[in-house]
Amino acid sequence: MRSRRPRCILRIPDASGDLVSTEAFQAARRLLLDRREQYDDAIRDFRWPALDRFNWALDWFDVHARDNARPALRLVRDGASETTLTFAQLSARSSQVANRLRALGARRGERVLVMLPNVVPLWETILGAMKLGLVVVPATPQLGRADLADRFARGAIRHVVTDAEGAGKLDELARRCVRIAVAPAPAGWHTYEEAYAEPTEFVPDGETRATDPLLLYFTSGTTALPKLVLHTHQSYPVGHLSTMYWLGLREGDVHWNISSPGWAKHAWSSTFAPWNAGATVFSYQYDRFEPSRVLDVLVRDGVTTLCAPPTVWRMLVGEDLSRWSVQLREVISAGEPLNPEVIERVRQAWGLTVRDGYGQTETTAQIGNPPGQVVKPGSMGRPLPGYRIALLDATGREADEGEIVLRLDPPPLGLMAGYLDDESRASEAFRAGGYHTGDVAQRDADGYITYVGRADDVFKSSDYRISPFEIESALVEHPSVAESAVVPAPDPIRLTVPKAFVTLRPGLATDRDAALALFRFVRERLAPYQRVRRIEFTELPKTISGKIRRVELRKLEERRAATGERGATEFREDDFPELRHAPSTPERR
């Protein structure tokens, strides 16, 4: 890597300017790479870089890309040839996109909605918009019209980049915007590929402050409209140094993050964290998820680091993993805690430990199990470099169980700038000297933190505090269960009892025998006070990003309690005389 700046950047740095900021970023990056398996040293020595004028696409990516023939991006699709771009090629092409956006009237600070699948123009547009100083509003192609209308209404969108399918959804909504579509572009839309006729050098209109806005995320709300989360040129690009450390990435790695564009996790592990390390971003596009095919690709394409949600890991371990001689060095799970049984199956097959971590759209990776550290099954790990974590009880005091709160003295660089245009949400999150995540966790004597649940999902039954996640984790270990959600069901004696809404795997009967099997299964794995008392087979209500809307299930149970109604596919523990005297095991896994 060369330290001189690309010729296309004509700003003259001074002692307080962008060159100093670039050097500070690189020093922080080097420290974390050098202490990759030395957790205590990294925690002690790491400091967030002090940044002034800083544009990650210009001052890091282009610097790293100069004459760099390493692959930056590899995209593979079933039935199609592979597309590979080097760092140098992607740097040049993103500058062409920046020049094209400017030629079409885009100006610093304006917002561009980007709705693309995992195709080359997605990454080119993110980098090009960053160079130009636009604010990117990521959108998944799965969004429906109501969600898109909300983004246009509250997001002040001026420009749109999408594909032909997306153009069909956005045509009317984006009528007053500059509209760009990857070929074939419909009538009234500019063709994206025209950007490739632009110069490959880009001269910025002015300086970029590290605190300038860069990304505006609409988080999928489980109880209300999506929140507008604003990130800056430092909070996500630079803040994801913590994510790079957690993932354990090295320069030259081939990193595959199984995630859909439009959500924060895609920016986490398919853009900023791997390119902070100088790794290759890899993506395999499939029409239908087939575990054996995914495993074939891991081997064939030499993937060295893999990050996938628990749902994917549970599907993968359904195969005999030992049949695949993978080149993986690091395996990571994110999105929700992973049950220990899956971790053990991967370890037995590959000798690798799946490492968990925690963060939010509002932050980068806060807590994690980095490489080289003891992993305690079920635990998210310990605070990552740059983050100071407190667990606060209902009185605001430090406790072994409480809400995860980020200390703000000083604030971590990976924390959002705030919620846009919503003072009430901002004041609720930022109070009493901390950022309140709304998530509850436990901490053991070694400092390891274990997720309990959302603060508004935890409930009491017979004066016992119940974590839905613990019960759900036990349920999904049963081979018939695809997913589950546990909520409190009103009860005249116990106040509430745990009720599980369960989706079975395709083709399985949702009958009495299935319910009895699950009641028996969880009795062997949970303490008596955690016992599921009711089970209902159904599809679970979800947000567009796939988060379960437990609030809908809680309200459903409250309505039923008021009317005496019962679900058509609901089974209760009292329905089974054979369970009345059956012993239960108080041990918790």
C-alpha positions as CSV (number, residue, x, y, z in Angstrom):
1,M,0.0,0.0,0.0
2,R,1.3,3.4,-1.0
3,S,0.9,6.4,1.3
4,R,0.9,9.1,-1.5
5,R,-2.4,10.5,-2.5
6,P,-4.1,9.7,-5.9
7,R,-3.6,12.3,-8.5
8,C,-7.3,13.0,-8.8
9,I,-7.4,14.6,-5.4
10,L,-6.2,18.1,-5.7
11,R,-6.7,19.4,-2.2
12,I,-3.6,20.6,-0.5
13,P,-3.5,19.1,3.1
14,D,-2.2,21.0,6.1
15,A,-1.4,20.1,9.7
16,S,-5.1,20.1,10.6
17,G,-6.5,18.8,7.3
18,D,-7.4,15.7,5.5
19,L,-3.9,14.2,5.2
20,V,-3.6,14.2,9.0
21,S,-7.0,12.6,9.2
22,T,-6.0,9.9,6.6
23,E,-2.9,9.1,8.6
24,A,-4.8,8.9,11.8
25,F,-7.3,6.5,10.2
26,Q,-4.5,4.3,8.9
27,A,-2.7,4.3,12.2
28,A,-5.9,3.1,14.0
29,R,-6.4,0.5,11.3
30,R,-2.9,-0.9,11.6
31,L,-3.1,-1.2,15.4
32,L,-6.2,-3.4,15.1
33,L,-4.8,-5.5,12.4
34,D,-1.5,-5.9,14.3
35,R,-3.4,-6.9,17.5
36,R,-5.9,-9.1,15.7
37,E,-5.7,-11.9,18.3
38,Q,-4.5,-9.8,21.3
39,Y,-7.8,-8.6,22.8
40,D,-6.5,-7.1,26.0
41,D,-3.8,-5.1,24.1
42,A,-6.3,-3.9,21.5
43,I,-8.7,-2.7,24.2
44,R,-5.9,-0.9,26.1
45,D,-4.2,0.7,23.1
46,F,-6.9,1.5,20.6
47,R,-8.3,5.0,20.2
48,W,-10.7,6.3,17.6
49,P,-8.8,8.5,15.1
50,A,-9.4,12.2,15.5
51,L,-10.7,13.3,12.1
52,D,-11.2,16.7,10.5
53,R,-11.6,16.7,6.7
54,F,-12.1,13.1,5.7
55,N,-13.8,11.3,2.8
56,W,-13.4,7.6,3.1
57,A,-13.9,6.9,-0.6
58,L,-11.3,9.5,-1.6
59,D,-8.9,9.4,1.3
60,W,-8.8,5.7,2.0
61,F,-10.3,3.6,-0.8
62,D,-8.7,5.5,-3.6
63,V,-5.4,5.6,-1.7
64,H,-5.4,1.9,-1.1
65,A,-6.6,1.3,-4.7
66,R,-3.8,3.1,-6.5
67,D,-2.1,0.6,-8.8
68,N,-3.7,-2.2,-6.7
69,A,-4.5,-5.3,-8.8
70,R,-6.0,-7.3,-5.9
71,P,-9.7,-8.2,-6.4
72,A,-11.9,-5.8,-4.5
73,L,-15.2,-7.3,-5.6
74,R,-16.1,-10.8,-6.9
75,L,-19.7,-11.5,-7.8
76,V,-20.9,-15.0,-8.8
77,R,-24.3,-16.0,-10.0
78,D,-25.8,-19.3,-10.9
79,G,-25.7,-19.9,-14.6
80,A,-23.6,-16.7,-15.3
81,S,-20.0,-15.9,-15.5
82,E,-18.1,-14.4,-12.6
83,T,-17.5,-10.6,-12.4
84,T,-14.3,-9.5,-10.7
85,L,-13.1,-5.9,-10.3
86,T,-9.8,-4.9,-8.8
87,F,-9.4,-2.1,-6.3
88,A,-7.9,0.1,-9.1
89,Q,-10.8,-0.7,-11.4
90,L,-13.5,0.0,-8.8
91,S,-11.8,3.2,-7.8
92,A,-11.8,4.4,-11.5
93,R,-15.4,3.3,-12.2
94,S,-16.8,4.8,-9.0
95,S,-15.2,8.1,-10.1
96,Q,-17.0,7.8,-13.4
97,V,-20.2,7.3,-11.6
98,A,-19.5,10.4,-9.4
99,N,-18.8,12.4,-12.5
100,R,-22.0,11.2,-14.1
101,L,-24.2,12.0,-11.1
102,R,-22.7,15.5,-11.0
103,A,-23.4,15.9,-14.8
104,L,-27.0,15.0,-14.1
105,G,-27.3,17.8,-11.5
106,A,-26.5,15.9,-8.2
107,R,-25.0,18.2,-5.6
108,R,-23.4,17.8,-2.2
109,G,-25.8,17.1,0.6
110,E,-28.7,15.9,-1.7
111,R,-30.2,12.4,-1.1
112,V,-30.0,9.5,-3.5
113,L,-32.1,6.4,-3.0
114,V,-30.1,3.3,-4.1
115,M,-32.2,0.2,-4.6
116,L,-30.2,-2.5,-6.3
117,P,-29.4,-6.2,-5.7
118,N,-25.9,-7.4,-5.3
119,V,-24.6,-6.2,-8.7
120,V,-21.5,-4.1,-9.5
121,P,-23.4,-0.8,-9.9
122,L,-24.4,-1.1,-6.2
123,W,-20.9,-0.7,-4.9
124,E,-19.9,1.7,-7.7
125,T,-22.8,4.0,-6.7
126,I,-22.1,3.9,-3.0
127,L,-18.4,4.9,-3.6
128,G,-19.3,7.5,-6.3
129,A,-22.0,9.1,-4.2
130,M,-19.6,9.3,-1.2
131,K,-17.0,11.0,-3.4
132,L,-19.5,13.5,-4.5
133,G,-20.8,14.2,-1.0
134,L,-24.4,12.8,-1.6
135,V,-26.4,11.2,1.2
136,V,-27.2,7.6,0.4
137,V,-30.5,6.2,1.4
138,P,-30.2,2.4,1.0
139,A,-33.3,0.5,0.1
140,T,-33.8,-3.2,-0.3
141,P,-35.5,-4.4,-3.6
142,Q,-38.0,-6.3,-1.4
143,L,-39.7,-3.0,-0.3
144,G,-43.4,-2.6,-1.2
145,R,-45.0,0.6,-2.4
146,A,-46.1,1.8,1.1
147,D,-42.5,1.5,2.4
148,L,-41.1,3.2,-0.6
149,A,-43.7,6.0,-0.4
150,D,-42.6,6.6,3.2
151,R,-39.0,6.9,2.2
152,F,-39.8,9.5,-0.4
153,A,-42.1,11.4,1.9
154,R,-39.8,11.6,4.9
155,G,-36.5,11.1,3.1
156,A,-36.5,14.1,0.8
157,I,-35.2,12.0,-2.1
158,R,-33.8,13.9,-5.1
159,H,-32.1,11.1,-7.1
160,V,-32.7,7.4,-7.6
161,V,-30.5,4.6,-8.8
162,T,-32.1,1.2,-9.4
163,D,-32.6,-1.5,-12.0
164,A,-35.4,-2.2,-14.5
165,E,-37.5,-4.0,-11.9
166,G,-37.0,-1.3,-9.4
167,A,-37.9,1.4,-11.9
168,G,-41.3,-0.2,-12.3
169,K,-41.9,0.2,-8.6
170,L,-40.5,3.7,-8.4
171,D,-41.7,5.3,-11.7
172,E,-44.5,7.4,-10.2
173,L,-42.9,8.0,-6.8
174,A,-39.7,9.3,-8.4
175,R,-41.4,11.4,-11.0
176,R,-39.7,14.6,-9.7
177,C,-36.3,13.0,-9.2
178,V,-33.3,12.4,-11.4
179,R,-33.9,8.8,-12.3
180,I,-31.1,6.4,-13.3
181,A,-31.6,2.7,-14.1
182,V,-29.2,-0.1,-14.9
183,A,-29.9,-1.2,-18.5
184,P,-32.5,-1.8,-19.8
185,A,-33.7,1.6,-18.6
186,P,-37.3,2.4,-19.3
187,A,-38.5,5.5,-21.0
188,G,-37.9,8.6,-19.0
189,W,-35.0,7.1,-17.1
190,H,-31.2,7.7,-17.7
191,T,-29.2,4.6,-18.4
192,Y,-26.7,3.8,-15.7
193,E,-24.1,2.5,-18.2
194,E,-23.6,6.0,-19.7
195,A,-21.4,6.7,-16.6
196,Y,-18.7,4.6,-18.2
197,A,-18.1,7.3,-20.8
198,E,-17.1,9.8,-18.1
199,P,-13.5,10.5,-17.0
200,T,-11.9,8.1,-14.6
201,E,-10.5,10.9,-12.5
202,F,-12.7,12.8,-10.1
203,V,-12.1,16.3,-8.7
204,P,-14.3,17.0,-5.7
205,D,-16.3,20.2,-5.5
206,G,-15.1,21.0,-2.0
207,E,-13.9,19.5,1.2
208,T,-15.8,16.8,3.1
209,R,-16.0,17.1,6.9
210,A,-15.8,13.8,8.8
211,T,-19.1,14.8,10.4
212,D,-20.9,15.5,7.1
213,P,-23.9,13.2,6.6
214,L,-23.4,10.1,4.5
215,L,-26.0,7.5,5.1
216,L,-29.7,7.7,6.0
217,Y,-31.2,4.3,7.1
218,F,-34.9,3.6,7.6
219,T,-34.7,1.0,10.3
220,S,-37.5,-1.6,10.3
221,G,-39.6,-0.8,13.3
222,T,-41.3,-3.6,15.2
223,T,-43.6,-1.2,17.1
224,A,-43.9,1.9,14.9
225,L,-42.8,3.6,11.7
226,P,-39.2,3.1,10.8
227,K,-36.7,5.4,12.5
228,L,-34.4,7.6,10.3
229,V,-30.9,6.8,11.4
230,L,-28.3,9.3,10.2
231,H,-24.6,8.3,9.8
232,T,-21.7,10.4,8.8
233,H,-18.5,10.1,6.8
234,Q,-16.8,8.9,10.0
235,S,-19.4,6.9,12.0
236,Y,-19.9,4.1,9.5
237,P,-16.8,4.0,7.2
238,V,-14.3,4.6,10.1
239,G,-16.5,3.2,12.8
240,H,-16.5,-0.2,11.2
241,L,-12.9,-0.6,12.3
242,S,-14.5,-2.3,15.3
243,T,-16.4,-4.6,12.9
244,M,-13.2,-5.4,11.0
245,Y,-11.6,-6.4,14.2
246,W,-14.5,-8.6,15.3
247,L,-14.7,-10.4,12.0
248,G,-11.0,-11.0,12.1
249,L,-10.3,-9.8,8.6
250,R,-6.9,-9.6,6.9
251,E,-5.7,-8.0,3.7
252,G,-6.2,-10.5,0.9
253,D,-9.1,-12.4,2.5
254,V,-12.1,-13.4,0.5
255,H,-15.0,-12.4,2.7
256,W,-18.6,-13.5,2.1
257,N,-21.3,-11.8,4.1
258,I,-24.7,-13.4,3.4
259,S,-26.9,-10.3,3.6
260,S,-29.3,-8.4,1.4
261,P,-28.5,-4.9,0.2
262,G,-30.5,-2.1,1.7
263,W,-29.9,-3.1,5.3
264,A,-27.2,-1.9,7.7
265,K,-25.5,-5.4,7.9
266,H,-24.7,-5.1,4.2
267,A,-22.8,-1.9,4.8
268,W,-21.2,-3.5,7.9
269,S,-19.7,-6.6,6.3
270,S,-20.1,-6.3,2.5
271,T,-18.6,-2.8,2.2
272,F,-16.8,-1.0,5.0
273,A,-15.3,-3.7,7.2
274,P,-13.8,-5.8,4.5
275,W,-12.4,-2.8,2.5
276,N,-11.0,-1.3,5.7
277,A,-8.9,-4.5,5.9
278,G,-8.1,-4.6,2.2
279,A,-10.1,-7.9,1.7
280,T,-12.2,-9.0,-1.2
281,V,-15.9,-8.6,-1.0
282,F,-17.5,-11.8,-2.3
283,S,-21.2,-12.4,-3.2
284,Y,-23.0,-15.4,-4.6
285,Q,-26.4,-14.8,-6.0
286,Y,-28.9,-17.7,-6.1
287,D,-32.5,-17.9,-7.1
288,R,-33.3,-20.3,-4.2
289,F,-31.1,-21.0,-1.2
290,E,-29.7,-24.6,-1.3
291,P,-27.3,-25.4,1.6
292,S,-25.3,-27.9,-0.5
293,R,-24.8,-25.4,-3.3
294,V,-23.7,-22.7,-0.9
295,L,-21.1,-25.2,0.6
296,D,-19.9,-26.0,-2.9
297,V,-19.3,-22.3,-3.6
298,L,-17.4,-21.9,-0.4
299,V,-15.0,-24.5,-1.5
300,R,-14.8,-23.7,-5.2
301,D,-14.3,-19.9,-4.7
302,G,-11.8,-20.1,-1.9
303,V,-13.8,-18.1,0.7
304,T,-11.7,-17.5,3.8
305,T,-14.1,-15.7,6.0
306,L,-17.9,-16.2,6.2
307,C,-20.5,-14.2,8.1
308,A,-24.1,-15.5,8.0
309,P,-27.3,-15.1,10.0
310,P,-28.4,-17.9,12.4
311,T,-31.1,-19.0,9.9
312,V,-28.4,-19.8,7.3
313,W,-26.2,-21.6,9.8
314,R,-29.1,-23.8,11.0
315,M,-29.7,-24.8,7.4
316,L,-26.1,-25.4,6.7
317,V,-25.6,-27.8,9.7
318,G,-28.5,-29.9,8.3
319,E,-25.8,-31.1,5.8
320,D,-22.9,-33.3,6.6
321,L,-20.4,-30.4,6.8
322,S,-17.4,-32.8,7.0
323,R,-17.9,-33.6,3.3
324,W,-16.7,-30.1,2.3
325,S,-13.0,-29.2,2.7
326,V,-13.4,-25.5,3.1
327,Q,-10.6,-23.0,3.2
328,L,-12.4,-21.0,5.9
329,R,-10.3,-19.4,8.7
330,E,-13.1,-17.4,10.4
331,V,-16.8,-18.2,10.7
332,I,-19.2,-15.6,12.2
333,S,-22.8,-15.2,13.0
334,A,-24.8,-12.0,13.3
335,G,-28.4,-10.8,13.5
336,E,-29.5,-12.7,16.6
337,P,-27.7,-15.0,19.1
338,L,-26.8,-18.4,17.7
339,N,-27.9,-21.5,19.7
340,P,-24.9,-23.6,21.1
341,E,-25.9,-26.8,19.2
342,V,-25.2,-25.2,15.8
343,I,-21.8,-23.9,17.1
344,E,-20.9,-27.4,18.2
345,R,-21.8,-29.0,14.9
346,V,-19.6,-26.6,13.0
347,R,-16.7,-27.1,15.4
348,Q,-17.0,-30.9,15.1
349,A,-17.0,-30.8,11.3
350,W,-14.5,-28.0,10.5
351,G,-12.6,-27.4,13.8
352,L,-13.8,-23.8,13.6
353,T,-15.8,-21.9,16.2
354,V,-18.7,-19.7,15.0
355,R,-18.2,-16.4,16.7
356,D,-21.1,-14.2,17.6
357,G,-21.3,-10.4,17.9
358,Y,-23.8,-7.6,18.5
359,G,-24.5,-4.2,17.1
360,Q,-27.4,-2.1,15.7
361,T,-28.2,0.0,12.6
362,E,-27.4,2.9,14.9
363,T,-23.9,1.6,15.6
364,T,-21.1,-0.5,14.3
365,A,-20.1,-3.8,16.1
366,Q,-20.2,-3.0,19.8
367,I,-19.7,-6.5,21.4
368,G,-18.2,-9.5,19.9
369,N,-16.0,-12.6,20.2
370,P,-12.9,-11.6,18.2
371,P,-10.4,-14.2,16.9
372,G,-8.1,-16.0,19.4
373,Q,-10.4,-15.5,22.4
374,V,-12.4,-18.1,24.4
375,V,-15.9,-18.3,23.1
376,K,-18.6,-19.1,25.7
377,P,-21.6,-20.7,23.8
378,G,-24.6,-18.4,23.9
379,S,-22.6,-15.3,24.7
380,M,-22.2,-12.4,22.4
381,G,-18.6,-11.8,23.8
382,R,-17.1,-8.7,25.3
383,P,-16.9,-5.0,24.4
384,L,-15.0,-4.4,21.2
385,P,-12.2,-1.8,20.9
386,G,-13.5,1.7,21.1
387,Y,-16.7,0.8,23.0
388,R,-17.4,1.2,26.7
389,I,-20.5,-0.8,27.7
390,A,-22.6,-0.5,30.8
391,L,-25.5,-2.7,31.8
392,L,-28.0,-0.5,33.7
393,D,-31.0,-1.7,35.7
394,A,-34.3,0.1,36.0
395,T,-32.9,2.6,38.5
396,G,-30.0,3.5,36.2
397,R,-27.4,1.7,38.2
398,E,-24.7,-0.6,36.9
399,A,-25.8,-4.3,37.3
400,D,-25.0,-7.8,36.1
401,E,-28.2,-7.7,34.1
402,G,-29.7,-4.6,32.5
403,E,-30.1,-2.5,29.4
404,I,-27.0,-2.3,27.2
405,V,-25.9,1.4,27.3
406,L,-22.9,2.9,25.5
407,R,-20.9,5.4,27.6
408,L,-20.5,8.7,25.9
409,D,-17.5,10.1,27.6
410,P,-16.2,10.2,24.9
411,P,-18.8,8.9,22.5
412,P,-17.7,6.0,20.3
413,L,-17.0,7.0,16.7
414,G,-19.2,4.2,15.4
415,L,-22.4,5.7,16.9
416,M,-24.9,7.4,14.7
417,A,-25.2,11.2,14.5
418,G,-28.9,10.8,15.7
419,Y,-32.4,10.2,14.6
420,L,-33.4,12.6,11.9
421,D,-36.4,14.8,12.6
422,D,-37.5,12.9,15.7
423,E,-36.6,14.7,18.9
424,S,-38.6,12.3,21.2
425,R,-36.8,9.2,19.9
426,A,-33.4,11.0,20.2
427,S,-34.0,12.2,23.7
428,E,-35.2,8.7,24.8
429,A,-32.1,7.1,23.3
430,F,-29.5,9.7,24.5
431,R,-30.0,10.3,28.1
432,A,-28.1,10.3,31.4
433,G,-24.7,10.3,29.7
434,G,-25.3,7.2,27.6
435,Y,-26.9,5.8,24.4
436,H,-29.6,3.4,25.4
437,T,-29.9,0.5,23.0
438,G,-33.2,-0.9,24.2
439,D,-31.6,-4.4,24.5
440,V,-31.2,-6.3,27.8
441,A,-28.2,-8.5,28.5
442,Q,-26.4,-10.3,31.3
443,R,-22.7,-10.1,32.2
444,D,-20.7,-12.9,33.9
445,A,-17.7,-12.7,36.2
446,D,-15.3,-12.8,33.1
447,G,-17.0,-9.8,31.4
448,Y,-18.8,-11.9,28.8
449,I,-22.2,-10.5,27.8
450,T,-25.2,-12.7,26.9
451,Y,-28.3,-11.3,25.2
452,V,-31.6,-11.5,27.0
453,G,-34.0,-9.7,24.7
454,R,-35.5,-6.4,23.8
455,A,-36.5,-4.4,26.9
456,D,-40.1,-4.4,25.9
457,D,-40.1,-8.1,25.1
458,V,-39.0,-9.4,28.5
459,F,-42.0,-10.2,30.8
460,K,-42.8,-11.7,34.2
461,S,-44.7,-15.0,34.9
462,S,-45.4,-15.9,38.5
463,D,-42.9,-13.2,39.5
464,Y,-40.1,-14.9,37.4
465,R,-38.5,-12.8,34.7
466,I,-38.8,-14.5,31.3
467,S,-36.5,-13.9,28.4
468,P,-38.3,-14.9,25.2
469,F,-35.0,-15.6,23.5
470,E,-34.0,-18.4,25.8
471,I,-37.2,-20.2,25.2
472,E,-37.0,-19.6,21.4
473,S,-33.5,-20.9,21.4
474,A,-34.6,-24.2,23.0
475,L,-37.5,-24.5,20.5
476,V,-35.5,-24.1,17.4
477,E,-33.2,-26.9,18.4
478,H,-36.1,-29.3,17.6
479,P,-35.7,-30.6,14.1
480,S,-39.3,-29.8,13.1
481,V,-39.2,-26.1,14.1
482,A,-38.3,-23.5,11.5
483,E,-38.8,-20.4,13.8
484,S,-40.7,-19.3,16.8
485,A,-41.7,-16.3,18.8
486,V,-42.5,-16.3,22.5
487,V,-44.8,-13.7,24.1
488,P,-46.7,-13.4,27.4
489,A,-50.3,-14.8,27.3
490,P,-52.5,-13.3,30.1
491,D,-53.3,-15.8,32.8
492,P,-55.6,-15.4,35.9
493,I,-53.2,-17.2,38.3
494,R,-49.7,-16.5,37.0
495,L,-50.3,-13.0,35.6
496,T,-48.9,-14.3,32.3
497,V,-47.6,-17.6,30.9
498,P,-45.1,-18.1,28.1
499,K,-46.8,-18.8,24.8
500,A,-44.9,-19.9,21.7
501,F,-46.0,-19.1,18.2
502,V,-44.3,-21.7,16.0
503,T,-43.7,-22.2,12.3
504,L,-42.8,-25.7,11.4
505,R,-40.7,-26.8,8.5
506,P,-42.6,-27.3,5.2
507,G,-44.7,-30.4,4.9
508,L,-45.1,-31.1,8.6
509,A,-48.5,-31.5,10.3
510,T,-49.5,-28.9,12.8
511,D,-51.5,-31.3,15.0
512,R,-51.8,-32.5,18.5
513,D,-48.8,-34.9,18.2
514,A,-46.6,-32.1,17.0
515,A,-47.6,-29.9,19.9
516,L,-47.0,-32.7,22.4
517,A,-43.6,-33.4,21.0
518,L,-42.6,-29.7,21.5
519,F,-44.0,-29.5,25.0
520,R,-41.9,-32.6,26.0
521,F,-38.9,-31.3,24.2
522,V,-38.7,-27.9,25.9
523,R,-39.4,-29.5,29.3
524,E,-36.1,-31.4,29.0
525,R,-34.2,-28.2,28.3
526,L,-35.7,-25.4,30.4
527,A,-36.3,-24.6,34.0
528,P,-39.8,-25.2,35.3
529,Y,-40.6,-21.4,35.5
530,Q,-39.6,-21.0,31.8
531,R,-41.9,-23.8,30.6
532,V,-44.0,-23.1,27.5
533,R,-47.6,-23.4,28.5
534,R,-49.2,-22.7,25.2
535,I,-48.2,-23.4,21.6
536,E,-49.8,-22.1,18.4
537,F,-48.8,-23.1,14.9
538,T,-48.8,-20.2,12.5
539,E,-46.7,-17.9,10.2
540,L,-45.1,-15.2,12.1
541,P,-45.7,-11.5,11.4
542,K,-42.6,-9.7,10.3
543,T,-41.2,-6.4,9.2
544,I,-39.7,-6.0,5.7
545,S,-36.3,-6.8,7.1
546,G,-37.4,-10.0,8.6
547,K,-37.7,-9.0,12.3
548,I,-40.6,-10.7,14.1
549,R,-43.3,-8.3,15.2
550,R,-43.9,-9.6,18.7
551,V,-45.9,-6.6,19.4
552,E,-48.7,-7.9,17.1
553,L,-48.6,-11.3,18.8
554,R,-48.8,-9.7,22.3
555,K,-51.8,-7.6,21.2
556,L,-53.4,-10.6,19.7
557,E,-53.2,-12.5,23.0
558,E,-54.5,-9.5,24.9
559,R,-57.6,-9.3,22.6
560,R,-58.2,-13.1,23.0
561,A,-58.0,-12.9,26.8
562,A,-60.6,-10.2,26.8
563,T,-63.0,-12.2,24.6
564,G,-62.1,-15.8,25.7
565,E,-61.1,-16.6,22.2
566,R,-58.6,-19.3,21.4
567,G,-56.5,-19.8,18.3
568,A,-57.6,-22.5,15.8
569,T,-54.2,-24.2,15.9
570,E,-53.5,-23.5,19.6
571,F,-52.6,-26.2,22.1
572,R,-52.3,-25.7,25.8
573,E,-50.4,-27.7,28.3
574,D,-53.6,-28.6,30.2
575,D,-54.9,-30.3,27.0
576,F,-52.4,-33.1,27.6
577,P,-53.2,-35.3,30.6
578,E,-49.9,-37.2,30.0
579,L,-47.9,-34.1,30.8
580,R,-49.5,-33.4,34.2
581,H,-47.3,-35.8,36.2
582,A,-44.3,-35.9,33.8
583,P,-41.1,-34.6,35.4
584,S,-39.4,-31.6,34.0
585,T,-35.7,-30.8,34.1
586,P,-34.6,-27.6,35.8
587,E,-31.2,-27.6,34.0
588,R,-30.6,-24.8,31.6
589,R,-28.4,-25.2,28.6
